[in-house]
Amino acid sequence: MAKQLDYHTMREIFTRFREAEPEPKGELEHVNAYTLVVAVALSAQATDAGVNKATRKLFQIADTPQKMLDLGEEGVIEHIKTIGLYRNKAKNVIKLSKILVEEYNGTVPCSRAALESLPGVGRKTANVVLNMWWHYPAQAVDTHIFRVGNRTGICPGKDVVAVERAIEDNIPVDFQQHAHHWLILHGRYTCVARKPKCNACLIRDLCDFEDKTP
């Protein structure tokens, strides 16, 4: 685990990220807060591209909790069976849809605790929804961010909550809104797991990773 980088280095890193991609976007397709919740819940142990392929037709016919309940669990399975763990995910989609209809009048709640109470929705999912839909600077830590944070010194931590706290505590406030998107994209396309593309990295000179690739 690298040591936490200092404030001035952090400012320079995120200034470069912002210059390269001023408005980074999440790659999961959705049409409203509800479909975003479902898409993020389905994305566990699956690629965004795979989820998008499965949900395009699903969201055309079931873009509200009630419509999803009307479709039923088997109907959901038919649409998402190309996604890993699809049976359990379909059960959770139906369960969370039922809760939204019965307890929230079909509206997605906008607190982390309420979101986390929904089946199949964990802290990461809740933070993605809070950030992408309500533009709250919540930090959704996935495997990419965990790796990048610890490898570079941007946000080191022993677990995802520690990394999330390191982001909130150390990344300057004016970068917080898009911080997790920049880090995800950097981990997905440049600072990859097995052989990071250090020669193409825009923060190579600021990163504390000792085993940089040529």
N, C-alpha and C positions, 0 to 999 in steps of 0.2 A: 504494500500500500504506500503510495507516494504521500508526502506531506502536503498539507493545505497550502495552496499558492497564495501569495500576498495580494492585497487589494489592487495595486497598480497593474500587476500581471493579469489579474482577472478582468479588469476594465479593458485592457488591450485585447485579450482573447475574445471577449464578447463584442467588442467593437468590430473586430474582423469578421466574426460570425454574422453580425448584422449587416455589414457592408456586402457580404457575399450573398445573403438571403434576408432581405429586410422584413419580409412577412412570411415566415415559415408556416406551413399548414400541416395538420395531421392528414394522413393518407387514407383514413377510413371514410368511406362514403356514407352520408346520412342526410336526412331531409328535415329533421327536427330533434329536439332533446331526447325524445323516446327512442328513435331509431339510432341515435348516437350511443345511448346506454346499451342497447341490444348489440350493436356492432362491436363496441369495446369488450363487452362480456364474451362475445363469440371469438374475439381475437386471441384469447389465452391459448398458448401453445399452437398458434396458427399464424400465417402471414397475413398482412393487411390485404394483399392482392387476392389471396384465397378467400378471405371474408367478403371482400367487395364483389367478387364473382358470384358468391352464393347469395348475397343479400339484395342484389339489384332487383331481381324479380320479386323476392319476398317483400321488400319495402314498397313495391308498387301496389300490392294488395293488402298489406298489413303495416300501416304506418302509425297506428295508435294501439294502445293496450287492448282496447275492446276488439278491434279487428284481428289482433293476434290471438285473442281468446277464441274468437269465432272460427279462426283457421284451425285451431286445435294442435295438440302436440304432434300428431302424426303428420299434419300438414306442414308444420315447421320442419320436422325431420326431412321431409321430401325436398325442401329447399336447401337445407344446410348439411346434408349427409356427406358432402365432399370435405367438410371441416372436421378436424380431429375432435374426439370426445363429443360427437354431435348429439348422441342420445341424452347425455347428462345436460348438455347445454340447452337442448330443446326443452327439457323439463324445467330448467331454471328460467328460461324465457317465458314460459307459460306461468310459472309461479310468480315471477316479478310483475308480470302483466296483471295478474289477478290482484296482487297487493296494490298496485297503482290504481286500479279501478275501484277497489273496495275502500282503500284508506286515503287515497290522494285525489279522488275524483278524476282519475285518468291523467293527472298532471305529474310530471317528473319533479320531485322535490329538489331544492337547491342548497341543501346542507350536506356536508360530508357524512355525518352520522346517519342521516335518513337514507342517503344513497347506499351506504355500506350495509344497511339493514336488509337490502333487497337480495334475494338469492342470486348467487353467481357474480355479485358485485363486491369487489374488494377495494382496498384503499387506492390502488393504482387506477382502477376503473373510475372510481368516484372523482379522483383528481383530474383525470382526462376530461370528464364531462364538465366539471366545474371550470376548467381552464378553457376548453374549446367552445362551450356553449354560453357560459356566463362571464367569460373573460376574467375570471378570478385567477390570480397568479399561483395556482396550485401546481405542485411539481409531481408529475407521474413518473416514478422511477421504475424503469424496466431493466432487462439484462444489459441493454446497450448503454444506458446511463450509468448503471452500476460499474460496468467495465471501464468506460471512459473516465468516470469520476475518480476511480481508484488508480487507474493507469497514469493519468495526466497530473493529478493533484488538484483538479478543478473542484471536486466535491468528494473527497475520500470518506469512507465509512465502512464499518464492519457488516452492516445490514442495510436494507433499503430505507428504513426509517432514518437511520443515521445519515445516509446519503441525501435523503430529502431535506433533512435539517441543515446539512452542510450547504446545500443549494440556497436555501432560504436565508441562511446566516451570512454567506460569503459572496454571493453574486450580487452586484450592485442592483438596487431596486429598479432602475430604468431598463434593465434587461430581464427582469423576473417573468414578465408575461410570456415571453417566447423561449425562455431558457431551456425548458425540457425538450422543446421541439428541435432547437439547434443541437442539443446534445444527442438526441435520438438519431437525427440525420447524420451527425458526425460519426456515431458509432455504427450505423447501418451501412454507410457507404465509404468511409475513410478509415476510421479507427476500428477496423473489424477484428474479430476475435483471434483468428489463427495467424494471420500475417498482415498486420496493419500497414496501410499504404502511406508510410511516413514520408516518402518522397513527394507525395501529392498533398500533404497536410498543410493547411494555411496557418497552423499554430505550432509547427514543428519546433521552432526556436524558443517557444515559451513552455513547452511540455516537459515534465520531469521524468518521463518514461525512459528507463535506462537502456532498454534493448531495442532501440529504434532500428527499423529496417532501412537498408540503403535506398 
